Amino acid sequence: MYLLIRTLKKRYVGFRLTSDRVHSRREVSTLILNELYAMRSGHEKMMRVRLLGYDVEKGLGMLLCDHKSVDKIRGVFNNVQDESHGKTIIHVMGVSGTIKALKRKFLSEMG
């Protein structure tokens, strides 16, 4: 007997981080992951999320997740709280199925 295992479709989320100060890539990754852990309920599986790129000067970044987690990621970005480093806001620029299309449509200035 063979089991059919479906893989989850990848989605790339482009975002812009605006803050009172400059955040490093590590700080942005930690900020997003901490918010994910805070929003997660006990019975829910952890989402597979990966920060693919972040431009420190422009505040633009790319995040990889599966297609079922896009709405949860948007919720996480709306609830980001970082009082220790001033006011921090993460705005979703767009969601795409490929990195090439994400850069072309939403993150053209990231390069």
C-alpha positions as CSV (number, residue, x, y, z in Angstrom):
1,M,0.0,0.0,0.0
2,Y,1.3,3.4,-1.0
3,L,0.6,6.6,0.8
4,L,0.1,9.7,-1.2
5,I,1.7,12.6,0.7
6,R,0.9,16.1,-0.6
7,T,3.5,18.7,-0.3
8,L,2.4,22.2,0.7
9,K,2.7,24.9,-1.9
10,K,5.2,27.5,-1.2
11,R,4.4,31.2,-1.0
12,Y,6.7,34.1,-0.8
13,V,5.6,37.1,1.2
14,G,7.2,40.5,0.5
15,F,7.1,43.0,3.4
16,R,8.4,46.4,4.4
17,L,9.5,47.1,8.0
18,T,9.3,50.7,9.3
19,S,10.7,51.5,12.6
20,D,12.3,54.3,14.6
21,R,15.7,52.5,14.3
22,V,17.4,50.1,11.9
23,H,16.9,46.4,12.6
24,S,19.4,43.7,11.6
25,R,18.3,40.6,9.7
26,R,18.7,38.6,12.9
27,E,16.5,41.0,14.9
28,V,13.8,40.8,12.2
29,S,13.9,37.0,12.2
30,T,13.7,36.9,16.0
31,L,10.9,39.4,16.1
32,I,8.7,37.4,13.6
33,L,9.4,34.0,15.2
34,N,8.6,35.3,18.7
35,E,5.3,36.7,17.5
36,L,4.6,33.3,15.8
37,Y,5.2,31.5,19.1
38,A,3.0,34.0,21.0
39,M,0.1,33.6,18.6
40,R,0.3,29.8,18.3
41,S,-2.3,27.7,20.2
42,G,-1.4,24.5,21.9
43,H,-3.0,22.1,19.4
44,E,-1.8,23.9,16.3
45,K,1.2,22.7,14.3
46,M,4.1,25.1,14.0
47,M,4.2,26.9,10.6
48,R,7.2,26.5,8.4
49,V,8.5,30.0,8.0
50,R,11.9,31.2,6.8
51,L,13.3,34.7,6.3
52,L,14.9,34.5,2.8
53,G,16.2,38.0,2.6
54,Y,16.2,41.4,4.3
55,D,17.6,44.7,3.1
56,V,18.6,46.6,6.2
57,E,18.8,50.1,4.5
58,K,15.5,49.9,2.7
59,G,13.6,47.8,5.3
60,L,12.4,45.3,2.6
61,G,12.3,41.6,3.1
62,M,11.1,38.2,1.8
63,L,9.6,35.4,3.8
64,L,8.9,31.8,2.7
65,C,5.8,30.0,4.1
66,D,3.3,27.5,2.9
67,H,0.0,28.5,1.1
68,K,-2.1,27.6,4.1
69,S,-0.1,29.9,6.5
70,V,-0.3,33.2,4.5
71,D,-3.3,34.5,6.4
72,K,-1.7,33.7,9.7
73,I,1.5,35.4,8.6
74,R,-0.5,38.5,7.8
75,G,-2.0,38.4,11.3
76,V,1.4,38.0,12.8
77,F,2.6,41.1,10.9
78,N,-0.4,43.1,12.1
79,N,0.3,42.2,15.8
80,V,4.1,42.8,15.9
81,Q,5.0,44.6,19.1
82,D,8.5,45.7,19.8
83,E,8.4,48.3,22.5
84,S,12.1,47.7,23.4
85,H,13.2,49.2,20.1
86,G,10.6,51.9,19.5
87,K,7.5,51.6,17.3
88,T,7.9,48.9,14.7
89,I,5.4,48.2,11.9
90,I,5.5,45.4,9.3
91,H,3.4,45.9,6.2
92,V,2.8,43.1,3.7
93,M,3.7,44.4,0.2
94,G,2.4,41.2,-1.6
95,V,2.3,37.5,-1.9
96,S,3.5,35.4,-4.8
97,G,4.2,31.8,-5.8
98,T,7.7,32.5,-7.1
99,I,10.6,34.7,-6.0
100,K,11.0,36.2,-9.5
101,A,7.4,37.4,-9.6
102,L,7.6,38.7,-6.0
103,K,10.6,40.8,-6.9
104,R,9.1,42.0,-10.2
105,K,5.7,43.0,-8.7
106,F,6.4,44.2,-5.2
107,L,10.1,44.4,-4.4
108,S,11.6,45.9,-7.5
109,E,13.7,48.3,-5.4
110,M,15.2,45.3,-3.4
111,G,17.0,44.0,-6.5
